[in-house]
Amino acid sequence: MAHEAVGVVVPAAGRGERLGGRTAKAFVPLAGRPLVCHTLAAFQRLPQVSSVVLVVRAGDRARMQQLVRRERFTKVRAIVAGGPSRAVSVARGVAALPAQARWVLVHDAARPCVTSRLITAVIQHAKRHGAVACGLRSPVTVKAVDEQDQVRLTLDREGLWLIQTPQAFRRDWFADALTRVNGTLEGFPDDVAVLEWAGFPVRMVPGDPLNIKVTTPEDLLLAEAILRNRHSA
């Protein structure tokens, strides 16, 4: 199965409101390029990846098409409009992948510091186990609270992970899971959660502390430092 094609779905519909500007997050300048370019470049250079589908807000499709053409991201096969939830958006992205993509990898556009090493490791583990997510073991105690911020439960951090992307899985498992969900895709917090709900086993694999998600202006500064340091090394 090592030779089977891997298709990538990149959700890129973030509004970027917490970054303080009016520009959609994918187009925010980062280390001399729009943020999404760093993410797409990581997949463009990987031979294991055969195709990429971008999922964006409907109003951003034309702008994204121009960017993809200008930057010559030749592995981008489609740019589709997202839906009312992340799970719906990812499902639309998976449906737009070429039929030969037997494996699906989902990665947030907002994680532009992802490395080839991490992507390759996630793909390898997925092909061994069927479905994986990467993340970091929780270094702190986590408490569950109610609407009044009253502590209701203290969780044992020993078994807790902070989830990242990429996440990867067999495409036929995902199709089966969608059938079992029967169109109700609201409320799933991440991509492999759909598989978990349908009863498919999902493995955790180590992520990367520098694989940060850009959400705030401080995240943007940190991502800039990571990328510039990496390119100057």
Contacts in CASP RR format, 6 or more apart in sequence:
PFRMAT RR
TARGET T0000
AUTHOR 0000-0000-0000
METHOD contacts of the structure
MODEL  1
MAHEAVGVVVPAAGRGERLGGRTAKAFVPLAGRPLVCHTLAAFQRLPQVS
SVVLVVRAGDRARMQQLVRRERFTKVRAIVAGGPSRAVSVARGVAALPAQ
ARWVLVHDAARPCVTSRLITAVIQHAKRHGAVACGLRSPVTVKAVDEQDQ
VRLTLDREGLWLIQTPQAFRRDWFADALTRVNGTLEGFPDDVAVLEWAGF
PVRMVPGDPLNIKVTTPEDLLLAEAILRNRHSA
1 102 0 8 1.000
1 127 0 8 1.000
2 127 0 8 1.000
4 102 0 8 1.000
4 103 0 8 1.000
4 127 0 8 1.000
5 50 0 8 1.000
5 51 0 8 1.000
5 98 0 8 1.000
5 100 0 8 1.000
5 101 0 8 1.000
5 102 0 8 1.000
5 103 0 8 1.000
6 48 0 8 1.000
6 49 0 8 1.000
6 50 0 8 1.000
6 101 0 8 1.000
6 102 0 8 1.000
6 103 0 8 1.000
6 104 0 8 1.000
6 105 0 8 1.000
6 123 0 8 1.000
6 168 0 8 1.000
7 49 0 8 1.000
7 50 0 8 1.000
7 51 0 8 1.000
7 52 0 8 1.000
7 53 0 8 1.000
7 97 0 8 1.000
7 98 0 8 1.000
7 101 0 8 1.000
7 103 0 8 1.000
7 104 0 8 1.000
7 105 0 8 1.000
8 43 0 8 1.000
8 49 0 8 1.000
8 51 0 8 1.000
8 52 0 8 1.000
8 53 0 8 1.000
8 75 0 8 1.000
8 104 0 8 1.000
8 105 0 8 1.000
8 106 0 8 1.000
8 107 0 8 1.000
8 166 0 8 1.000
9 52 0 8 1.000
9 53 0 8 1.000
9 55 0 8 1.000
9 90 0 8 1.000
9 93 0 8 1.000
9 94 0 8 1.000
9 97 0 8 1.000
9 104 0 8 1.000
9 105 0 8 1.000
9 106 0 8 1.000
9 107 0 8 1.000
10 36 0 8 1.000
10 39 0 8 1.000
10 40 0 8 1.000
10 43 0 8 1.000
10 52 0 8 1.000
10 53 0 8 1.000
10 54 0 8 1.000
10 55 0 8 1.000
10 106 0 8 1.000
10 107 0 8 1.000
10 108 0 8 1.000
10 109 0 8 1.000
11 55 0 8 1.000
11 82 0 8 1.000
11 86 0 8 1.000
11 89 0 8 1.000
11 90 0 8 1.000
11 106 0 8 1.000
11 108 0 8 1.000
11 109 0 8 1.000
12 25 0 8 1.000
12 26 0 8 1.000
12 36 0 8 1.000
12 39 0 8 1.000
12 54 0 8 1.000
12 55 0 8 1.000
12 56 0 8 1.000
12 60 0 8 1.000
12 64 0 8 1.000
12 109 0 8 1.000
12 110 0 8 1.000
13 24 0 8 1.000
13 55 0 8 1.000
13 56 0 8 1.000
13 57 0 8 1.000
13 60 0 8 1.000
13 82 0 8 1.000
13 83 0 8 1.000
13 89 0 8 1.000
14 24 0 8 1.000
14 25 0 8 1.000
14 26 0 8 1.000
14 57 0 8 1.000
14 109 0 8 1.000
14 110 0 8 1.000
15 24 0 8 1.000
15 25 0 8 1.000
15 57 0 8 1.000
16 23 0 8 1.000
16 24 0 8 1.000
16 25 0 8 1.000
16 28 0 8 1.000
16 215 0 8 1.000
18 215 0 8 1.000
18 216 0 8 1.000
19 25 0 8 1.000
19 28 0 8 1.000
19 214 0 8 1.000
19 215 0 8 1.000
19 216 0 8 1.000
19 217 0 8 1.000
19 220 0 8 1.000
20 217 0 8 1.000
24 56 0 8 1.000
24 57 0 8 1.000
24 60 0 8 1.000
25 35 0 8 1.000
25 109 0 8 1.000
25 110 0 8 1.000
25 214 0 8 1.000
26 34 0 8 1.000
26 35 0 8 1.000
26 36 0 8 1.000
26 56 0 8 1.000
26 60 0 8 1.000
26 64 0 8 1.000
26 109 0 8 1.000
26 110 0 8 1.000
27 34 0 8 1.000
27 35 0 8 1.000
27 36 0 8 1.000
27 60 0 8 1.000
27 63 0 8 1.000
27 67 0 8 1.000
28 34 0 8 1.000
28 35 0 8 1.000
28 214 0 8 1.000
28 220 0 8 1.000
29 35 0 8 1.000
30 38 0 8 1.000
30 112 0 8 1.000
30 214 0 8 1.000
30 220 0 8 1.000
30 223 0 8 1.000
30 224 0 8 1.000
30 227 0 8 1.000
31 38 0 8 1.000
31 223 0 8 1.000
31 224 0 8 1.000
31 227 0 8 1.000
31 228 0 8 1.000
31 231 0 8 1.000
33 71 0 8 1.000
34 67 0 8 1.000
35 109 0 8 1.000
35 110 0 8 1.000
35 112 0 8 1.000
35 214 0 8 1.000
35 223 0 8 1.000
36 54 0 8 1.000
36 64 0 8 1.000
36 67 0 8 1.000
36 109 0 8 1.000
36 112 0 8 1.000
37 67 0 8 1.000
37 71 0 8 1.000
37 73 0 8 1.000
38 112 0 8 1.000
38 113 0 8 1.000
38 227 0 8 1.000
39 107 0 8 1.000
39 108 0 8 1.000
39 109 0 8 1.000
39 110 0 8 1.000
39 111 0 8 1.000
39 112 0 8 1.000
39 114 0 8 1.000
40 52 0 8 1.000
40 54 0 8 1.000
40 68 0 8 1.000
40 71 0 8 1.000
40 73 0 8 1.000
40 76 0 8 1.000
41 73 0 8 1.000
42 114 0 8 1.000
42 115 0 8 1.000
42 116 0 8 1.000
42 119 0 8 1.000
43 49 0 8 1.000
43 52 0 8 1.000
43 75 0 8 1.000
43 107 0 8 1.000
43 119 0 8 1.000
44 52 0 8 1.000
44 73 0 8 1.000
44 74 0 8 1.000
44 75 0 8 1.000
45 116 0 8 1.000
46 116 0 8 1.000
46 119 0 8 1.000
46 120 0 8 1.000
48 119 0 8 1.000
48 120 0 8 1.000
48 123 0 8 1.000
49 75 0 8 1.000
49 105 0 8 1.000
49 119 0 8 1.000
50 75 0 8 1.000
50 98 0 8 1.000
50 100 0 8 1.000
50 101 0 8 1.000
51 75 0 8 1.000
51 76 0 8 1.000
51 77 0 8 1.000
51 97 0 8 1.000
51 98 0 8 1.000
51 101 0 8 1.000
52 73 0 8 1.000
52 75 0 8 1.000
52 76 0 8 1.000
52 77 0 8 1.000
53 76 0 8 1.000
53 77 0 8 1.000
53 78 0 8 1.000
53 79 0 8 1.000
53 80 0 8 1.000
53 93 0 8 1.000
53 94 0 8 1.000
53 96 0 8 1.000
53 97 0 8 1.000
54 64 0 8 1.000
54 68 0 8 1.000
54 76 0 8 1.000
54 78 0 8 1.000
54 79 0 8 1.000
54 80 0 8 1.000
54 109 0 8 1.000
55 79 0 8 1.000
55 80 0 8 1.000
55 81 0 8 1.000
55 82 0 8 1.000
55 89 0 8 1.000
55 90 0 8 1.000
55 92 0 8 1.000
55 93 0 8 1.000
56 64 0 8 1.000
56 79 0 8 1.000
56 80 0 8 1.000
56 81 0 8 1.000
56 82 0 8 1.000
57 81 0 8 1.000
57 82 0 8 1.000
58 81 0 8 1.000
58 82 0 8 1.000
59 81 0 8 1.000
61 79 0 8 1.000
61 80 0 8 1.000
61 81 0 8 1.000
64 79 0 8 1.000
65 79 0 8 1.000
68 76 0 8 1.000
68 79 0 8 1.000
77 96 0 8 1.000
77 97 0 8 1.000
77 98 0 8 1.000
78 93 0 8 1.000
78 96 0 8 1.000
78 97 0 8 1.000
80 92 0 8 1.000
80 93 0 8 1.000
80 96 0 8 1.000
81 92 0 8 1.000
82 88 0 8 1.000
82 89 0 8 1.000
82 92 0 8 1.000
83 89 0 8 1.000
83 92 0 8 1.000
84 186 0 8 1.000
85 185 0 8 1.000
85 186 0 8 1.000
85 187 0 8 1.000
85 188 0 8 1.000
86 188 0 8 1.000
86 190 0 8 1.000
86 191 0 8 1.000
87 185 0 8 1.000
87 186 0 8 1.000
87 187 0 8 1.000
87 188 0 8 1.000
87 191 0 8 1.000
87 193 0 8 1.000
87 194 0 8 1.000
88 185 0 8 1.000
90 106 0 8 1.000
90 191 0 8 1.000
91 178 0 8 1.000
91 185 0 8 1.000
94 104 0 8 1.000
94 171 0 8 1.000
94 174 0 8 1.000
97 104 0 8 1.000
97 171 0 8 1.000
101 171 0 8 1.000
102 170 0 8 1.000
102 171 0 8 1.000
102 172 0 8 1.000
103 123 0 8 1.000
103 126 0 8 1.000
103 127 0 8 1.000
103 168 0 8 1.000
103 169 0 8 1.000
103 170 0 8 1.000
103 171 0 8 1.000
104 168 0 8 1.000
104 169 0 8 1.000
104 170 0 8 1.000
104 171 0 8 1.000
104 174 0 8 1.000
105 119 0 8 1.000
105 122 0 8 1.000
105 123 0 8 1.000
105 126 0 8 1.000
105 166 0 8 1.000
105 167 0 8 1.000
105 168 0 8 1.000
106 165 0 8 1.000
106 166 0 8 1.000
106 167 0 8 1.000
106 168 0 8 1.000
106 191 0 8 1.000
107 114 0 8 1.000
107 119 0 8 1.000
107 165 0 8 1.000
107 166 0 8 1.000
107 167 0 8 1.000
108 165 0 8 1.000
108 213 0 8 1.000
110 213 0 8 1.000
110 214 0 8 1.000
110 215 0 8 1.000
111 164 0 8 1.000
111 165 0 8 1.000
111 211 0 8 1.000
111 212 0 8 1.000
111 213 0 8 1.000
111 214 0 8 1.000
112 214 0 8 1.000
112 223 0 8 1.000
112 227 0 8 1.000
113 208 0 8 1.000
113 210 0 8 1.000
113 211 0 8 1.000
113 212 0 8 1.000
113 223 0 8 1.000
113 226 0 8 1.000
113 227 0 8 1.000
113 230 0 8 1.000
114 165 0 8 1.000
114 166 0 8 1.000
114 208 0 8 1.000
114 211 0 8 1.000
115 208 0 8 1.000
115 210 0 8 1.000
115 211 0 8 1.000
118 134 0 8 1.000
118 166 0 8 1.000
118 207 0 8 1.000
118 208 0 8 1.000
118 211 0 8 1.000
119 166 0 8 1.000
121 134 0 8 1.000
121 205 0 8 1.000
121 206 0 8 1.000
122 132 0 8 1.000
122 134 0 8 1.000
122 166 0 8 1.000
122 167 0 8 1.000
122 168 0 8 1.000
122 205 0 8 1.000
123 168 0 8 1.000
125 132 0 8 1.000
125 168 0 8 1.000
125 203 0 8 1.000
125 205 0 8 1.000
126 132 0 8 1.000
126 168 0 8 1.000
126 169 0 8 1.000
126 170 0 8 1.000
129 201 0 8 1.000
129 203 0 8 1.000
130 169 0 8 1.000
130 170 0 8 1.000
130 173 0 8 1.000
130 200 0 8 1.000
130 201 0 8 1.000
130 203 0 8 1.000
131 167 0 8 1.000
131 168 0 8 1.000
131 169 0 8 1.000
131 170 0 8 1.000
131 173 0 8 1.000
131 192 0 8 1.000
131 195 0 8 1.000
131 200 0 8 1.000
131 201 0 8 1.000
131 202 0 8 1.000
131 203 0 8 1.000
132 167 0 8 1.000
132 168 0 8 1.000
132 169 0 8 1.000
132 192 0 8 1.000
132 202 0 8 1.000
132 203 0 8 1.000
132 204 0 8 1.000
132 205 0 8 1.000
133 163 0 8 1.000
133 164 0 8 1.000
133 165 0 8 1.000
133 167 0 8 1.000
133 190 0 8 1.000
133 191 0 8 1.000
133 192 0 8 1.000
133 202 0 8 1.000
133 203 0 8 1.000
133 204 0 8 1.000
133 205 0 8 1.000
134 163 0 8 1.000
134 164 0 8 1.000
134 165 0 8 1.000
134 166 0 8 1.000
134 167 0 8 1.000
134 204 0 8 1.000
134 205 0 8 1.000
134 206 0 8 1.000
134 207 0 8 1.000
134 208 0 8 1.000
134 211 0 8 1.000
135 161 0 8 1.000
135 162 0 8 1.000
135 163 0 8 1.000
135 164 0 8 1.000
135 204 0 8 1.000
135 205 0 8 1.000
135 206 0 8 1.000
135 207 0 8 1.000
136 161 0 8 1.000
136 162 0 8 1.000
136 164 0 8 1.000
136 206 0 8 1.000
136 207 0 8 1.000
136 209 0 8 1.000
137 157 0 8 1.000
137 159 0 8 1.000
137 160 0 8 1.000
137 161 0 8 1.000
137 162 0 8 1.000
138 157 0 8 1.000
138 159 0 8 1.000
138 160 0 8 1.000
138 161 0 8 1.000
138 162 0 8 1.000
139 157 0 8 1.000
140 157 0 8 1.000
141 154 0 8 1.000
141 155 0 8 1.000
141 157 0 8 1.000
142 154 0 8 1.000
142 155 0 8 1.000
142 157 0 8 1.000
142 160 0 8 1.000
143 151 0 8 1.000
143 153 0 8 1.000
143 154 0 8 1.000
143 155 0 8 1.000
144 151 0 8 1.000
144 152 0 8 1.000
144 153 0 8 1.000
144 154 0 8 1.000
144 155 0 8 1.000
145 151 0 8 1.000
145 152 0 8 1.000
146 152 0 8 1.000
161 204 0 8 1.000
163 190 0 8 1.000
164 207 0 8 1.000
164 208 0 8 1.000
164 211 0 8 1.000
164 213 0 8 1.000
165 190 0 8 1.000
165 191 0 8 1.000
167 190 0 8 1.000
167 191 0 8 1.000
167 192 0 8 1.000
169 191 0 8 1.000
169 192 0 8 1.000
169 195 0 8 1.000
169 200 0 8 1.000
169 202 0 8 1.000
173 195 0 8 1.000
173 198 0 8 1.000
173 200 0 8 1.000
174 194 0 8 1.000
174 195 0 8 1.000
176 198 0 8 1.000
176 200 0 8 1.000
177 194 0 8 1.000
177 195 0 8 1.000
177 197 0 8 1.000
177 198 0 8 1.000
177 199 0 8 1.000
177 200 0 8 1.000
178 185 0 8 1.000
178 194 0 8 1.000
180 197 0 8 1.000
180 198 0 8 1.000
181 194 0 8 1.000
181 197 0 8 1.000
181 198 0 8 1.000
185 194 0 8 1.000
188 194 0 8 1.000
188 197 0 8 1.000
192 202 0 8 1.000
195 202 0 8 1.000
196 202 0 8 1.000
210 226 0 8 1.000
212 219 0 8 1.000
212 222 0 8 1.000
212 223 0 8 1.000
212 226 0 8 1.000
213 219 0 8 1.000
214 220 0 8 1.000
214 223 0 8 1.000
END
